[in-house]
Amino acid sequence: MTLQEIAQAVDGTLTFGGEIRVDEISTDTRKIRGGSLYLALKGERFDGHDFISKAIEAGARAVVSDRPVECSCPVIQVPDTRLALGTLAAYYRQKFSLLTVGVTGSVGKTSTKEMIAAVLAQGFCVHKTQGNFNNDIGLPMTLFGLEPQHTAAVIEMGMSALGEISYLSQLAKPDLAVITNVGVSHLENLGSRENILKAKLEILDGMSPNSKIVLNADNDMLQSVRDSLGERAVWFGIEQKDGFVFAEHIEEDGDKTRFDFVCGGERYPAMVPAVGIHNVYNALAGFTVGMFSGIAPEKIVAAVGEYQNSGLRQSVREYDGIKVIADCYNASPDSMQSALSVIRTISCSGKRYAVLGDMLELGECSGEMHYKVGKLAAKAGLSGLLCYGEEAKQIARGALEAGFDLAESCTSLQEAVNWLHRVLRPGDAVILKASRGMHLESVIESAFEKAGGQ
């Protein structure tokens, strides 16, 4: 894009150089390449305007700023660079005619996004959100990654307050949307599950009135809008079997889960190379999107069978014969329950353990919800439970009061590492689960850094 085109798109004032073209947009001086447009963002703890000279030294061809800047390169001045980022991303998005799928939900956004992308790759050249770039900075940067060869995009949308998904959806303009579930994540900010539901449904704000939204029929809050959404909603489920597709004959098979998709009276045997019922829900969402996007069911089954978890989300590795399931990205009561289901059913020749850390952003309900997780953990067939963090002490209390006397608590990384070294033996399995802010991956690195993972 030329600087003049960009200035017009964001309603900014360009100092000079309207015909100069830029190759990419950058907000990070550490990642700037020659020919970039540097957009100076201001956050709570940083101000990108302080690094404009560094950006120019690194090869930035022009700058977007919210104040006058004296420099040798062109400057586009705007009232708010963060809003300009979104406005420019929306403008750039409109240059592409492609199938766009928006994904949100309290739990499972990223893994469902990965599943949908794998399914759509059977018939499209897919662009997808990398990692969890799902906020008002990450989503625009995802849109800037679109290239002419892309024929589909899977865009993840996160939020912590009302209005945020509405904004993101209006940038991305989804043709299809998926809400995985409505739980209690961000309850501290939103106050009630009803408000969380309202926030998730904002994904409709950027969609045409006739577009479809794919919903989990087994979620009580989503069921509450069945009548109001009418034929616009497409349902999948396991317990509820009256939707577009459901799954049955679900069986854990070692580190795999086998089940049947049932759709339109036809049955499609499938396998996902991961354990836990939540992965079946991810597959159902992927199946539904695939079918509505023209992918043959046999190809969808093949894609599901090749699915891989990403990043810190329930990856399974072995260290000196110990199976370690790392699920360190996020945590809520629902995902904790899923994690306990995984450790209860995963194949291992030895004992099963869990390290469960704090679930953040639960507000006044935090103590009660941690306590309930402890009661669930008491029934998970564990040989030991470590509760990591101040809030997690309530998990230990719940487990102990439910009659499970093998629960311990700690608040330091070294204590957690020492516990793992003390209890684990070859043949054992352990799952580590907590909110991202607890940095449980550091516990794994410290505990197993000397062992080569497989």
C-alpha positions in Angstrom: 0.0 0.0 0.0 1.1 3.6 -0.6 1.4 6.0 2.2 -1.3 8.2 0.7 -3.6 5.2 0.6 -2.9 4.4 4.2 -3.3 8.1 5.3 -6.7 8.2 3.6 -7.8 4.9 5.2 -7.0 6.0 8.7 -8.0 9.6 8.2 -4.5 10.8 9.0 -2.3 13.7 8.0 0.8 12.7 5.9 3.8 14.9 6.0 5.2 13.9 2.5 6.0 10.9 0.3 2.5 9.9 -0.7 3.7 7.6 -3.5 6.1 5.6 -1.2 5.0 2.0 -0.8 5.4 0.0 2.4 5.7 -3.8 2.5 4.4 -4.5 6.0 3.1 -3.0 9.2 5.1 -3.3 12.4 4.5 -2.3 16.0 7.7 -3.8 17.4 11.1 -2.3 16.7 12.7 -5.7 17.3 10.9 -7.2 14.3 11.2 -4.3 11.8 12.5 -5.1 8.4 13.4 -2.7 5.6 10.3 -1.2 3.9 8.1 -1.4 7.0 5.6 1.1 8.3 6.2 1.5 12.0 3.0 2.2 14.0 3.8 3.6 17.5 1.4 2.2 20.0 1.0 3.4 23.6 0.3 1.0 26.4 0.1 1.1 30.2 3.8 0.4 30.6 5.4 1.6 27.3 5.1 4.2 24.6 6.2 3.2 21.1 6.8 6.8 20.3 9.9 6.6 22.4 11.3 4.1 19.9 10.6 5.9 16.6 14.3 6.7 16.0 15.2 3.1 16.7 12.5 2.0 14.2 13.9 4.3 11.5 17.4 3.0 12.2 16.1 -0.6 11.8 14.7 0.3 8.3 11.2 1.6 8.8 10.2 3.6 5.7 7.5 5.6 7.5 5.9 6.2 10.9 2.3 6.4 12.2 2.2 8.7 15.3 -0.3 10.4 17.5 1.9 13.5 17.8 4.2 15.6 15.6 7.6 13.9 15.0 10.7 15.4 13.6 12.5 12.8 11.5 13.8 12.2 8.1 11.0 9.8 7.0 7.3 10.4 6.2 5.0 10.6 9.2 1.2 9.9 9.2 -0.3 11.7 12.3 -3.5 10.3 13.7 -5.5 11.0 16.9 -5.1 7.5 18.3 -2.6 5.0 16.9 -4.3 2.0 18.4 -7.6 2.8 16.7 -5.7 3.5 13.5 -4.2 0.0 13.6 -7.7 -1.5 13.7 -9.0 0.9 11.0 -6.1 0.1 8.7 -6.5 -3.6 9.3 -10.2 -3.5 8.4 -9.4 -1.6 5.2 -6.7 -4.1 4.3 -9.1 -7.0 5.0 -11.6 -5.7 2.5 -9.0 -6.2 -0.3 -9.5 -9.9 0.0 -12.4 -12.1 -1.0 -12.1 -15.2 1.1 -14.0 -17.4 3.5 -13.5 -16.0 7.0 -14.4 -17.9 10.2 -14.5 -16.2 13.5 -13.9 -18.2 16.7 -14.6 -17.2 20.3 -15.7 -18.9 23.6 -14.8 -19.1 27.2 -12.7 -22.2 26.8 -11.1 -23.9 23.8 -10.8 -20.9 21.4 -7.3 -21.7 20.2 -7.6 -25.4 20.0 -10.9 -25.1 18.1 -9.3 -22.5 15.8 -6.5 -25.0 15.1 -8.9 -27.8 14.4 -11.0 -25.7 12.0 -7.9 -24.5 10.2 -6.8 -28.1 9.8 -10.2 -29.1 8.3 -10.4 -26.1 5.9 -6.8 -26.8 4.7 -8.4 -29.8 2.9 -9.9 -27.4 0.4 -8.5 -23.9 1.0 -5.2 -22.1 1.4 -5.7 -21.1 5.1 -4.5 -18.1 7.0 -5.0 -18.4 10.8 -4.4 -16.5 14.0 -0.9 -17.4 15.3 -0.8 -18.2 19.0 -3.4 -16.2 20.8 -3.1 -12.9 18.8 -6.8 -12.4 19.5 -7.2 -8.9 20.9 -7.4 -5.4 19.4 -3.6 -5.5 18.6 -3.2 -9.1 17.8 -6.2 -9.5 15.5 -5.2 -6.5 13.3 -1.7 -7.9 13.0 -3.3 -11.3 12.0 -5.3 -9.5 9.2 -2.1 -7.8 7.9 -0.7 -11.4 7.4 -3.3 -12.0 4.6 -1.7 -12.6 1.2 -3.2 -13.1 -2.3 -2.9 -16.9 -2.2 -5.2 -17.2 0.9 -8.7 -18.4 0.2 -9.8 -18.8 3.9 -9.0 -17.3 7.2 -9.7 -18.6 10.7 -9.6 -15.7 13.2 -9.7 -16.1 16.9 -11.4 -13.4 19.0 -10.8 -12.9 22.8 -12.2 -10.4 25.2 -12.2 -9.3 28.8 -15.0 -6.8 28.7 -18.2 -6.0 26.8 -17.8 -4.3 23.4 -14.4 -5.9 22.6 -15.6 -8.8 20.4 -18.0 -6.4 18.6 -15.0 -4.3 17.6 -13.0 -7.3 16.5 -15.8 -8.8 14.5 -16.3 -5.6 12.7 -12.7 -5.6 11.7 -12.6 -9.3 10.5 -16.1 -9.5 9.0 -16.6 -13.3 9.5 -18.8 -15.3 7.1 -19.1 -18.0 9.7 -18.7 -17.8 13.5 -18.1 -20.4 16.2 -18.8 -20.0 20.0 -17.2 -23.0 21.7 -19.0 -22.5 25.1 -19.8 -19.9 27.7 -18.2 -20.5 31.1 -16.8 -18.3 33.8 -13.6 -16.9 32.4 -13.4 -13.1 32.9 -16.2 -13.3 35.5 -14.3 -10.8 37.6 -14.7 -8.2 34.8 -18.1 -9.1 33.5 -19.9 -9.9 36.7 -22.2 -12.7 35.4 -22.4 -15.6 32.9 -25.2 -13.7 31.3 -22.9 -10.8 30.5 -20.2 -13.3 29.3 -22.8 -14.7 26.9 -23.7 -11.2 25.7 -20.1 -10.5 25.1 -19.5 -13.7 23.1 -22.6 -13.0 20.9 -21.1 -9.7 19.9 -19.3 -11.8 17.2 -22.5 -11.4 15.2 -22.0 -7.6 15.0 -19.5 -7.9 12.1 -21.5 -10.5 10.2 -24.2 -10.3 7.5 -27.8 -11.0 8.8 -28.0 -14.3 6.9 -24.7 -15.7 8.0 -24.5 -18.8 10.3 -23.2 -19.2 13.8 -22.0 -22.6 15.0 -22.8 -23.3 18.7 -22.3 -26.0 21.3 -25.7 -27.5 22.1 -24.4 -29.0 25.4 -23.7 -25.5 26.9 -26.6 -24.3 29.0 -26.0 -20.6 28.3 -25.8 -21.0 24.6 -29.0 -23.1 24.7 -30.7 -20.1 26.3 -30.5 -18.2 22.9 -31.8 -21.1 20.8 -35.2 -19.4 20.1 -33.8 -15.9 19.5 -31.2 -17.1 17.0 -33.6 -19.5 15.2 -32.3 -21.0 11.9 -29.2 -18.8 12.0 -27.7 -21.1 14.6 -26.1 -24.5 13.7 -25.7 -26.8 16.6 -23.3 -29.6 17.5 -23.1 -31.7 20.6 -22.6 -34.9 22.4 -25.3 -35.0 25.0 -27.7 -33.1 22.7 -28.4 -35.1 19.5 -30.9 -32.9 17.8 -28.4 -30.6 16.0 -26.6 -30.6 12.7 -24.0 -33.1 14.0 -23.3 -35.1 17.2 -20.7 -37.5 18.4 -21.2 -40.9 20.0 -19.4 -44.2 20.7 -16.6 -42.1 22.3 -13.7 -44.3 23.5 -10.3 -43.4 24.8 -7.6 -45.5 23.0 -4.2 -44.9 24.6 -3.3 -41.3 23.6 -6.1 -41.1 21.1 -9.9 -40.7 21.2 -12.1 -42.6 18.8 -15.7 -41.7 18.1 -18.3 -41.4 15.4 -19.6 -38.2 13.8 -23.3 -38.6 13.1 -24.7 -36.1 10.6 -27.8 -36.3 8.4 -28.4 -39.9 9.2 -24.8 -40.9 8.1 -22.1 -42.1 10.5 -18.4 -41.3 10.0 -15.9 -43.1 12.3 -13.2 -40.7 13.4 -10.1 -40.4 15.6 -8.4 -37.4 17.2 -4.8 -37.9 18.3 -5.5 -36.5 21.8 -7.4 -37.4 24.9 -10.2 -35.6 26.6 -13.8 -35.0 25.7 -13.1 -31.4 24.9 -11.1 -32.5 21.9 -14.3 -34.2 20.6 -16.1 -30.9 20.9 -13.3 -29.2 19.0 -13.7 -31.8 16.3 -17.4 -31.3 16.1 -16.9 -27.6 15.6 -14.4 -28.4 12.9 -16.8 -30.9 11.2 -19.6 -28.4 11.2 -17.5 -25.5 9.7 -16.0 -27.9 7.2 -19.4 -29.2 6.0 -20.8 -25.6 5.6 -17.6 -24.7 3.7 -18.0 -27.5 1.2 -15.4 -30.0 2.5 -16.3 -33.6 2.1 -16.9 -35.5 5.3 -14.2 -38.1 4.5 -11.7 -35.2 4.2 -12.8 -33.7 7.4 -12.3 -37.1 9.2 -8.8 -37.3 7.7 -7.9 -33.7 8.9 -9.2 -34.5 12.4 -7.0 -37.5 12.5 -3.9 -35.4 11.9 -4.7 -32.6 14.4 -2.0 -31.4 16.6 -2.2 -29.3 19.8 -0.2 -26.1 19.7 2.0 -24.2 22.1 1.4 -24.7 25.8 -2.0 -26.3 25.3 -2.1 -29.9 26.4 1.1 -31.1 24.7 2.3 -34.5 25.7 6.0 -35.3 26.0 8.0 -38.0 27.8 11.0 -37.3 30.0 13.0 -40.3 31.1 9.9 -42.5 30.9 7.6 -40.0 32.7 4.6 -38.8 30.6 4.2 -35.0 31.1 1.0 -33.3 29.9 1.6 -29.5 29.8 -1.6 -27.4 29.7 -0.1 -24.1 30.9 -1.8 -21.5 28.7 -5.1 -20.9 30.5 -7.4 -22.3 33.1 -11.1 -22.1 34.2 -13.3 -24.6 36.1 -14.4 -26.2 32.9 -11.0 -26.7 31.5 -9.7 -27.9 34.9 -12.4 -30.6 34.7 -11.3 -31.5 31.2 -7.7 -31.7 32.4 -8.7 -34.1 35.2 -10.5 -36.2 32.7 -7.4 -36.4 30.6 -5.1 -37.6 33.4 -7.7 -40.1 34.6 -7.9 -41.8 31.2 -4.5 -41.3 29.6 -2.5 -44.5 29.2 0.4 -45.1 31.6 1.9 -48.1 33.3 2.5 -46.2 36.6 0.7 -43.7 38.8 -1.1 -40.5 37.9 -0.5 -37.1 39.3 -1.7 -33.5 38.8 -0.2 -30.1 39.5 -3.1 -27.6 39.5 -2.4 -23.9 39.8 -4.4 -20.7 40.3 -7.3 -19.9 37.9 -7.2 -16.1 37.5 -9.9 -13.5 36.8 -12.7 -15.3 38.7 -13.5 -12.4 41.0 -15.5 -13.0 44.1 -16.3 -16.6 43.1 -12.7 -17.6 43.0 -12.4 -19.4 46.3 -15.6 -21.4 45.7 -14.6 -22.4 42.2 -11.1 -23.5 43.3 -12.7 -25.5 46.1 -15.0 -27.2 43.6 -12.1 -28.2 41.4 -10.5 -29.8 44.5 -13.6 -31.9 45.0 -13.4 -33.0 41.4 -9.7 -33.8 41.7 -10.5 -36.1 44.7 -12.4 -38.3 42.3 -9.9 -38.3 39.4 -7.9 -41.4 40.4 -4.8 -39.5 41.3 -1.9 -40.8 43.4 -1.0 -37.3 44.4 -2.1 -33.7 43.8 0.0 -30.5 44.1 -1.9 -27.2 44.3 0.3 -24.4 43.1 -0.4 -20.8 44.2 -2.3 -18.8 46.8 -5.8 -19.4 45.2 -5.0 -23.0 44.6 -4.8 -23.6 48.3 -8.6 -23.8 48.0 -8.2 -26.7 45.6 -6.3 -28.5 48.2 -8.9 -27.8 50.8 -11.7 -29.1 48.5 -9.7 -32.3 47.8 -8.9 -32.9 51.5 -12.5 -32.3 52.6 -13.6 -34.7 49.9 -11.5 -37.4 51.6 -8.4 -37.2 49.3 -5.5 -36.9 51.8 -2.7 -36.9 49.1 -3.2 -33.2 48.3 -0.4 -30.7 49.1 0.1 -27.0 48.5 3.0 -24.7 47.6 3.6 -21.2 46.3 7.2 -21.4 44.9 8.6 -22.8 41.8 11.3 -24.7 43.6 8.8 -26.3 46.0 6.9 -27.5 42.9 10.0 -28.8 41.3 11.0 -30.7 44.4 7.6 -32.3 44.7 7.8 -33.5 41.1 11.2 -35.0 41.7 10.1 -36.6 44.9 6.9 -38.4 43.6 7.5 -39.1 39.9 9.0 -42.4 38.6 9.3 -43.9 35.1 5.9 -45.1 33.9 4.1 -42.3 35.7 2.0 -39.5 34.1 1.5 -36.0 35.4 -0.6 -33.1 34.1 0.2 -29.5 34.9 -2.7 -27.0 34.5 -3.0 -23.3 35.5 -3.7 -19.9 34.1 -1.0 -18.4 31.9 0.0 -15.9 34.6 1.2 -18.8 36.9 4.0 -19.7 34.4 3.8 -23.4 35.0 5.9 -24.0 31.9 8.8 -22.7 34.0 8.1 -25.5 36.5 8.3 -28.0 33.7 11.5 -26.6 32.3 13.2 -26.6 35.8 12.0 -30.1 36.7 12.9 -31.8 33.4 15.5 -29.6 31.8 18.2 -32.3 32.1 16.0 -34.9 30.5 15.4 -35.1 26.7 11.8 -34.9 25.8 10.1 -37.0 23.2 
